């Protein structure tokens, strides 16, 4: 998960990362 976060931030895709995290929490 940490790697995914770092990758998202480095690519400027942090917004999509947070969206995925939110969706994951909803599914859980």
PDB file with one MODEL, atoms N, CA, C and O in Angstrom:
MODEL        1
ATOM      1  N   UNK A   1       0.837  -1.201   0.000  1.00  0.00           N
ATOM      2  CA  UNK A   1       0.000   0.000   0.000  1.00  0.00           C
ATOM      3  C   UNK A   1       0.874   1.253   0.000  1.00  0.00           C
ATOM      4  O   UNK A   1       0.579   2.228  -0.691  1.00  0.00           O
ATOM      5  N   UNK A   2       1.944   1.213   0.778  1.00  0.00           N
ATOM      6  CA  UNK A   2       2.838   2.372   0.848  1.00  0.00           C
ATOM      7  C   UNK A   2       3.447   2.643  -0.526  1.00  0.00           C
ATOM      8  O   UNK A   2       3.590   3.792  -0.941  1.00  0.00           O
ATOM      9  N   UNK A   3       3.804   1.556  -1.225  1.00  0.00           N
ATOM     10  CA  UNK A   3       4.394   1.711  -2.555  1.00  0.00           C
ATOM     11  C   UNK A   3       3.389   2.353  -3.511  1.00  0.00           C
ATOM     12  O   UNK A   3       3.738   3.232  -4.299  1.00  0.00           O
ATOM     13  N   UNK A   4       2.142   1.901  -3.429  1.00  0.00           N
ATOM     14  CA  UNK A   4       1.104   2.456  -4.295  1.00  0.00           C
ATOM     15  C   UNK A   4       0.916   3.939  -4.017  1.00  0.00           C
ATOM     16  O   UNK A   4       0.734   4.735  -4.937  1.00  0.00           O
ATOM     17  N   UNK A   5       0.963   4.304  -2.733  1.00  0.00           N
ATOM     18  CA  UNK A   5       0.799   5.704  -2.355  1.00  0.00           C
ATOM     19  C   UNK A   5       1.939   6.536  -2.928  1.00  0.00           C
ATOM     20  O   UNK A   5       1.715   7.598  -3.507  1.00  0.00           O
ATOM     21  N   UNK A   6       3.160   6.043  -2.761  1.00  0.00           N
ATOM     22  CA  UNK A   6       4.326   6.763  -3.267  1.00  0.00           C
ATOM     23  C   UNK A   6       4.243   6.911  -4.780  1.00  0.00           C
ATOM     24  O   UNK A   6       4.560   7.968  -5.324  1.00  0.00           O
ATOM     25  N   UNK A   7       3.819   5.857  -5.451  1.00  0.00           N
ATOM     26  CA  UNK A   7       3.708   5.896  -6.907  1.00  0.00           C
ATOM     27  C   UNK A   7       2.652   6.911  -7.335  1.00  0.00           C
ATOM     28  O   UNK A   7       2.866   7.689  -8.265  1.00  0.00           O
ATOM     29  N   UNK A   8       1.518   6.893  -6.652  1.00  0.00           N
ATOM     30  CA  UNK A   8       0.440   7.824  -6.990  1.00  0.00           C
ATOM     31  C   UNK A   8       0.889   9.265  -6.811  1.00  0.00           C
ATOM     32  O   UNK A   8       0.628  10.115  -7.663  1.00  0.00           O
ATOM     33  N   UNK A   9       1.567   9.537  -5.695  1.00  0.00           N
ATOM     34  CA  UNK A   9       2.028  10.894  -5.410  1.00  0.00           C
ATOM     35  C   UNK A   9       3.086  11.321  -6.420  1.00  0.00           C
ATOM     36  O   UNK A   9       3.064  12.452  -6.905  1.00  0.00           O
ATOM     37  N   UNK A  10       4.011  10.421  -6.737  1.00  0.00           N
ATOM     38  CA  UNK A  10       5.096  10.763  -7.652  1.00  0.00           C
ATOM     39  C   UNK A  10       4.570  11.047  -9.053  1.00  0.00           C
ATOM     40  O   UNK A  10       5.168  11.821  -9.800  1.00  0.00           O
ATOM     41  N   UNK A  11       3.462  10.427  -9.404  1.00  0.00           N
ATOM     42  CA  UNK A  11       2.899  10.641 -10.736  1.00  0.00           C
ATOM     43  C   UNK A  11       1.842  11.735 -10.724  1.00  0.00           C
ATOM     44  O   UNK A  11       1.221  12.022 -11.747  1.00  0.00           O
ATOM     45  N   UNK A  12       1.641  12.345  -9.554  1.00  0.00           N
ATOM     46  CA  UNK A  12       0.653  13.413  -9.446  1.00  0.00           C
ATOM     47  C   UNK A  12      -0.761  12.857  -9.521  1.00  0.00           C
ATOM     48  O   UNK A  12      -1.697  13.571  -9.881  1.00  0.00           O
ATOM     49  N   UNK A  13      -0.913  11.578  -9.177  1.00  0.00           N
ATOM     50  CA  UNK A  13      -2.217  10.925  -9.268  1.00  0.00           C
ATOM     51  C   UNK A  13      -2.759  10.646  -7.873  1.00  0.00           C
ATOM     52  O   UNK A  13      -3.483   9.674  -7.656  1.00  0.00           O
ATOM     53  N   UNK A  14      -2.397  11.518  -6.926  1.00  0.00           N
ATOM     54  CA  UNK A  14      -2.814  11.313  -5.534  1.00  0.00           C
ATOM     55  C   UNK A  14      -4.333  11.337  -5.412  1.00  0.00           C
ATOM     56  O   UNK A  14      -4.900  10.648  -4.564  1.00  0.00           O
ATOM     57  N   UNK A  15      -4.989  12.124  -6.251  1.00  0.00           N
ATOM     58  CA  UNK A  15      -6.448  12.218  -6.183  1.00  0.00           C
ATOM     59  C   UNK A  15      -7.085  10.863  -6.480  1.00  0.00           C
ATOM     60  O   UNK A  15      -7.995  10.426  -5.775  1.00  0.00           O
ATOM     61  N   UNK A  16      -6.599  10.207  -7.524  1.00  0.00           N
ATOM     62  CA  UNK A  16      -7.129   8.891  -7.878  1.00  0.00           C
ATOM     63  C   UNK A  16      -6.842   7.891  -6.772  1.00  0.00           C
ATOM     64  O   UNK A  16      -7.653   7.006  -6.498  1.00  0.00           O
ATOM     65  N   UNK A  17      -5.676   8.037  -6.131  1.00  0.00           N
ATOM     66  CA  UNK A  17      -5.311   7.135  -5.034  1.00  0.00           C
ATOM     67  C   UNK A  17      -6.330   7.241  -3.913  1.00  0.00           C
ATOM     68  O   UNK A  17      -6.803   6.229  -3.397  1.00  0.00           O
ATOM     69  N   UNK A  18      -6.665   8.466  -3.540  1.00  0.00           N
ATOM     70  CA  UNK A  18      -7.627   8.661  -2.451  1.00  0.00           C
ATOM     71  C   UNK A  18      -9.004   8.142  -2.849  1.00  0.00           C
ATOM     72  O   UNK A  18      -9.747   7.634  -2.009  1.00  0.00           O
ATOM     73  N   UNK A  19      -9.339   8.267  -4.109  1.00  0.00           N
ATOM     74  CA  UNK A  19     -10.627   7.743  -4.589  1.00  0.00           C
ATOM     75  C   UNK A  19     -10.644   6.231  -4.434  1.00  0.00           C
ATOM     76  O   UNK A  19     -11.631   5.653  -3.980  1.00  0.00           O
ATOM     77  N   UNK A  20      -9.521   5.585  -4.821  1.00  0.00           N
ATOM     78  CA  UNK A  20      -9.451   4.121  -4.692  1.00  0.00           C
ATOM     79  C   UNK A  20      -9.519   3.719  -3.234  1.00  0.00           C
ATOM     80  O   UNK A  20     -10.194   2.748  -2.889  1.00  0.00           O
ATOM     81  N   UNK A  21      -8.823   4.458  -2.366  1.00  0.00           N
ATOM     82  CA  UNK A  21      -8.841   4.147  -0.934  1.00  0.00           C
ATOM     83  C   UNK A  21     -10.262   4.257  -0.387  1.00  0.00           C
ATOM     84  O   UNK A  21     -10.702   3.413   0.394  1.00  0.00           O
ATOM     85  N   UNK A  22     -10.972   5.297  -0.800  1.00  0.00           N
ATOM     86  CA  UNK A  22     -12.347   5.499  -0.338  1.00  0.00           C
ATOM     87  C   UNK A  22     -13.230   4.354  -0.807  1.00  0.00           C
ATOM     88  O   UNK A  22     -14.025   3.821  -0.033  1.00  0.00           O
ATOM     89  N   UNK A  23     -13.093   3.975  -2.075  1.00  0.00           N
ATOM     90  CA  UNK A  23     -13.891   2.871  -2.610  1.00  0.00           C
ATOM     91  C   UNK A  23     -13.583   1.583  -1.873  1.00  0.00           C
ATOM     92  O   UNK A  23     -14.484   0.789  -1.601  1.00  0.00           O
ATOM     93  N   UNK A  24     -12.314   1.369  -1.547  1.00  0.00           N
ATOM     94  CA  UNK A  24     -11.906   0.162  -0.840  1.00  0.00           C
ATOM     95  C   UNK A  24     -12.554   0.122   0.542  1.00  0.00           C
ATOM     96  O   UNK A  24     -13.040  -0.922   0.978  1.00  0.00           O
ATOM     97  N   UNK A  25     -12.558   1.263   1.224  1.00  0.00           N
ATOM     98  CA  UNK A  25     -13.161   1.330   2.559  1.00  0.00           C
ATOM     99  C   UNK A  25     -14.653   1.036   2.484  1.00  0.00           C
ATOM    100  O   UNK A  25     -15.210   0.380   3.364  1.00  0.00           O
ATOM    101  N   UNK A  26     -15.290   1.525   1.433  1.00  0.00           N
ATOM    102  CA  UNK A  26     -16.728   1.278   1.266  1.00  0.00           C
ATOM    103  C   UNK A  26     -16.967  -0.217   1.068  1.00  0.00           C
ATOM    104  O   UNK A  26     -17.899  -0.786   1.637  1.00  0.00           O
ATOM    105  N   UNK A  27     -16.115  -0.847   0.257  1.00  0.00           N
ATOM    106  CA  UNK A  27     -16.263  -2.283  -0.001  1.00  0.00           C
ATOM    107  C   UNK A  27     -16.024  -3.089   1.263  1.00  0.00           C
ATOM    108  O   UNK A  27     -16.651  -4.127   1.476  1.00  0.00           O
ATOM    109  N   UNK A  28     -15.119  -2.609   2.094  1.00  0.00           N
ATOM    110  CA  UNK A  28     -14.812  -3.322   3.335  1.00  0.00           C
ATOM    111  C   UNK A  28     -15.910  -3.037   4.352  1.00  0.00           C
ATOM    112  O   UNK A  28     -15.856  -3.539   5.475  1.00  0.00           O
TER     113      UNK A  28
ENDMDL
END
